[in-house]
Amino acid sequence: MSSQLHPHRRFSDIKDLIRAGNLSPSVRDKSIAIFESIALEEGKIHGCPAEDVHFHEVGAVDSIVDIVGSVLGMEDLGIAAVCASSLPLGSGFVDTSHGRIPLPRLQP
């Protein structure tokens, strides 16, 4: 997806969007915490504070709706915890706003 198709949002922009929504405090706080976790890791990678991170694909409306909607759905369904196994890793490449990057592979 090209950067012209969606704006690049900073972590603070996403927090403002979530806070402006008609959400319960629990959904709001958990959604912001998820984006904060992503921002902290992105900040480590790019050598900047979480507040200065510019989200590309994760800052798109569909990604924000996916995360907030998942938190909202879990709250509505009364799901207190989610467990997941390790994700299977593939191979190849993916095109991102950072250019073409390799997908991680399992090491034998």
Backbone as CSV, one residue per row, in Angstrom:
resi,resn,N_x,N_y,N_z,CA_x,CA_y,CA_z,C_x,C_y,C_z
1,MET,0.856,-1.176,0.000,0.000,0.000,0.000,0.891,1.225,0.000
2,SER,0.617,2.135,-0.851,1.456,3.326,-0.932,1.071,4.324,0.148
3,SER,2.035,5.151,0.542,1.777,6.128,1.598,0.754,7.175,1.174
4,GLN,0.481,7.300,-0.138,-0.520,8.260,-0.594,-1.931,7.775,-0.271
5,LEU,-2.108,6.494,0.010,-3.440,5.953,0.262,-3.910,6.157,1.697
6,HIS,-3.009,6.402,2.603,-3.395,6.685,3.987,-2.335,7.567,4.640
7,PRO,-2.778,8.376,5.591,-1.807,9.256,6.249,-0.906,8.468,7.202
8,HIS,0.288,8.957,7.410,1.165,8.397,8.428,0.822,9.105,9.732
9,ARG,0.417,8.339,10.712,0.011,8.927,11.984,1.067,8.653,13.042
10,ARG,1.263,9.632,13.907,2.129,9.446,15.062,1.318,8.761,16.161
11,PHE,2.009,8.205,17.133,1.357,7.560,18.267,0.384,8.527,18.938
12,SER,0.787,9.777,19.085,-0.092,10.762,19.724,-1.366,10.997,18.909
13,ASP,-1.279,10.931,17.576,-2.464,11.077,16.722,-3.448,9.927,16.959
14,ILE,-2.915,8.728,17.066,-3.765,7.559,17.279,-4.403,7.622,18.660
15,LYS,-3.637,8.055,19.662,-4.227,8.215,21.004,-5.375,9.211,20.967
16,ASP,-5.196,10.310,20.271,-6.257,11.321,20.161,-7.499,10.749,19.485
17,LEU,-7.320,9.969,18.422,-8.451,9.352,17.731,-9.207,8.405,18.660
18,ILE,-8.481,7.588,19.393,-9.115,6.625,20.299,-9.831,7.357,21.430
19,ARG,-9.197,8.366,21.975,-9.829,9.131,23.070,-11.094,9.852,22.612
20,ALA,-11.154,10.212,21.334,-12.318,10.925,20.806,-13.496,9.987,20.547
21,GLY,-13.234,8.682,20.540,-14.291,7.713,20.267,-15.217,7.523,21.447
22,ASN,-16.397,7.002,21.167,-17.384,6.696,22.204,-17.101,5.287,22.726
23,LEU,-16.047,5.174,23.518,-15.580,3.882,24.017,-15.587,3.880,25.537
24,SER,-15.727,2.687,26.103,-15.622,2.579,27.557,-14.177,2.899,27.949
25,PRO,-13.973,3.336,29.183,-12.587,3.596,29.614,-11.689,2.369,29.470
26,SER,-12.233,1.184,29.714,-11.448,-0.042,29.607,-10.993,-0.280,28.171
27,VAL,-11.914,-0.158,27.210,-11.565,-0.360,25.798,-10.578,0.715,25.359
28,ARG,-10.820,1.944,25.753,-9.919,3.054,25.381,-8.514,2.790,25.902
29,ASP,-8.408,2.462,27.195,-7.091,2.283,27.810,-6.345,1.075,27.248
30,LYS,-7.056,-0.037,27.032,-6.403,-1.228,26.485,-5.963,-0.996,25.037
31,SER,-6.784,-0.305,24.258,-6.424,-0.022,22.861,-5.189,0.865,22.800
32,ILE,-5.159,1.890,23.621,-3.988,2.774,23.659,-2.757,1.993,24.117
33,ALA,-2.936,1.084,25.084,-1.801,0.292,25.574,-1.222,-0.590,24.465
34,ILE,-2.079,-1.123,23.602,-1.600,-1.941,22.486,-0.763,-1.085,21.539
35,PHE,-1.272,0.090,21.180,-0.503,0.964,20.297,0.779,1.449,20.971
36,GLU,0.732,1.655,22.281,1.941,2.068,22.999,3.003,0.967,22.919
37,SER,2.576,-0.278,23.079,3.507,-1.398,22.982,4.171,-1.430,21.604
38,ILE,3.380,-1.229,20.565,3.923,-1.203,19.206,4.865,-0.009,19.037
39,ALA,4.457,1.150,19.551,5.276,2.365,19.427,6.611,2.212,20.150
40,LEU,6.602,1.571,21.314,7.847,1.374,22.057,8.823,0.503,21.259
41,GLU,8.314,-0.566,20.650,9.183,-1.443,19.855,9.667,-0.739,18.594
42,GLU,8.767,-0.029,17.918,9.171,0.732,16.724,10.217,1.779,17.096
43,GLY,10.023,2.413,18.245,10.982,3.411,18.706,12.365,2.826,18.929
44,LYS,12.411,1.613,19.486,13.702,0.936,19.682,14.379,0.682,18.338
45,ILE,13.575,0.228,17.375,14.127,-0.086,16.056,14.666,1.166,15.365
46,HIS,13.916,2.269,15.482,14.276,3.496,14.768,15.064,4.485,15.620
47,GLY,15.321,4.134,16.878,16.123,4.986,17.742,15.453,6.303,18.100
48,CYS,14.154,6.242,18.403,13.436,7.458,18.787,12.410,7.125,19.874
49,PRO,11.946,8.144,20.597,10.932,7.903,21.621,9.617,7.432,20.994
50,ALA,8.832,6.694,21.760,7.544,6.178,21.278,6.661,7.299,20.730
51,GLU,6.670,8.446,21.367,5.813,9.560,20.936,6.183,10.082,19.551
52,ASP,7.419,9.839,19.113,7.870,10.338,17.809,7.709,9.318,16.682
53,VAL,7.260,8.109,17.026,7.107,7.060,16.016,6.006,7.449,15.032
54,HIS,6.317,7.295,13.747,5.320,7.504,12.685,4.874,6.131,12.210
55,PHE,3.597,5.823,12.448,3.052,4.546,11.992,2.691,4.653,10.524
56,HIS,2.984,3.622,9.780,2.625,3.571,8.367,1.379,2.699,8.254
57,GLU,1.531,1.424,7.939,0.376,0.541,7.795,-0.435,0.448,9.095
58,VAL,0.228,0.400,10.235,-0.467,0.280,11.516,-1.269,1.550,11.835
59,GLY,-0.919,2.668,11.224,-1.641,3.912,11.443,-2.832,4.099,10.526
60,ALA,-3.047,3.160,9.600,-4.182,3.256,8.688,-5.479,2.981,9.443
61,VAL,-6.567,3.542,8.954,-7.863,3.407,9.626,-8.228,1.941,9.839
62,ASP,-7.996,1.090,8.837,-8.385,-0.313,8.999,-7.621,-0.988,10.126
63,SER,-6.366,-0.646,10.311,-5.584,-1.227,11.399,-6.067,-0.725,12.760
64,ILE,-6.386,0.545,12.829,-6.900,1.109,14.087,-8.230,0.439,14.438
65,VAL,-9.110,0.296,13.441,-10.404,-0.356,13.668,-10.200,-1.819,14.068
66,ASP,-9.251,-2.507,13.454,-8.977,-3.905,13.810,-8.603,-4.029,15.282
67,ILE,-7.698,-3.180,15.732,-7.216,-3.270,17.115,-8.305,-2.856,18.096
68,VAL,-8.904,-1.691,17.886,-9.941,-1.216,18.815,-11.151,-2.155,18.773
69,GLY,-11.524,-2.606,17.581,-12.657,-3.524,17.455,-12.420,-4.841,18.155
70,SER,-11.198,-5.346,18.105,-10.874,-6.590,18.810,-11.001,-6.417,20.313
71,VAL,-10.504,-5.300,20.822,-10.607,-5.028,22.255,-12.080,-4.881,22.652
72,LEU,-12.842,-4.160,21.847,-14.267,-3.965,22.113,-15.009,-5.303,22.082
73,GLY,-14.720,-6.122,21.078,-15.365,-7.426,20.980,-15.049,-8.320,22.166
74,MET,-13.797,-8.312,22.598,-13.420,-9.121,23.758,-14.161,-8.652,25.005
75,GLU,-14.292,-7.346,25.153,-15.016,-6.832,26.314,-16.489,-7.228,26.245
76,ASP,-17.104,-7.053,25.086,-18.523,-7.399,24.930,-18.788,-8.884,25.152
77,LEU,-17.837,-9.726,24.772,-17.996,-11.169,24.937,-17.537,-11.670,26.300
78,GLY,-16.978,-10.775,27.117,-16.513,-11.168,28.447,-15.247,-11.995,28.430
79,ILE,-14.431,-11.831,27.402,-13.172,-12.571,27.294,-12.111,-11.814,28.094
80,ALA,-11.582,-12.473,29.119,-10.619,-11.822,30.006,-9.178,-12.013,29.555
81,ALA,-8.900,-13.089,28.821,-7.527,-13.370,28.411,-7.533,-14.128,27.092
82,VAL,-6.460,-13.969,26.347,-6.280,-14.672,25.085,-4.901,-15.313,25.121
83,CYS,-4.836,-16.573,24.706,-3.561,-17.280,24.622,-3.310,-17.625,23.166
84,ALA,-2.063,-17.592,22.768,-1.715,-17.922,21.384,-0.371,-18.628,21.359
85,SER,-0.229,-19.526,20.412,1.051,-20.198,20.217,1.913,-19.321,19.311
86,SER,3.134,-19.736,19.113,4.020,-19.030,18.192,3.419,-19.055,16.797
87,LEU,3.645,-17.993,16.055,3.153,-17.921,14.688,4.069,-18.694,13.755
88,PRO,3.484,-19.421,12.806,4.341,-20.075,11.818,4.984,-19.010,10.937
89,LEU,6.226,-19.169,10.653,6.938,-18.193,9.840,7.048,-18.694,8.410
90,GLY,7.018,-17.782,7.486,7.088,-18.139,6.077,8.400,-17.723,5.468
91,SER,8.353,-17.471,4.193,9.541,-16.996,3.500,9.089,-16.111,2.355
92,GLY,10.011,-15.422,1.772,9.694,-14.540,0.665,9.867,-13.088,1.059
93,PHE,9.152,-12.219,0.359,9.272,-10.778,0.564,7.893,-10.143,0.597
94,VAL,7.818,-8.960,1.192,6.585,-8.182,1.210,6.950,-6.729,0.903
95,ASP,6.080,-6.056,0.149,6.297,-4.643,-0.175,5.585,-3.783,0.857
96,THR,6.325,-2.891,1.499,5.773,-1.996,2.520,6.163,-0.564,2.188
97,SER,5.697,0.371,3.008,6.079,1.765,2.790,7.572,1.986,3.055
98,HIS,8.224,1.006,3.715,9.674,1.068,3.926,10.428,0.404,2.788
99,GLY,9.690,-0.067,1.782,10.309,-0.765,0.662,10.081,-2.263,0.771
100,ARG,10.775,-2.997,-0.036,10.646,-4.464,-0.060,11.484,-5.043,1.080
101,ILE,10.852,-5.850,1.945,11.572,-6.430,3.075,11.343,-7.948,3.102
102,PRO,12.337,-8.693,3.602,12.183,-10.143,3.670,11.263,-10.552,4.825
103,LEU,10.526,-11.630,4.608,9.745,-12.212,5.687,10.657,-13.102,6.519
104,PRO,10.393,-13.195,7.820,11.255,-14.048,8.657,11.068,-15.520,8.308
105,ARG,12.133,-16.274,8.501,12.090,-17.716,8.254,12.521,-18.457,9.504
106,LEU,11.985,-19.649,9.663,12.447,-20.519,10.752,13.865,-20.954,10.475
107,GLN,14.677,-20.945,11.488,16.038,-21.427,11.343,16.060,-22.896,11.708
108,PRO,16.661,-23.750,10.876,16.686,-25.199,11.178,17.501,-25.504,12.415
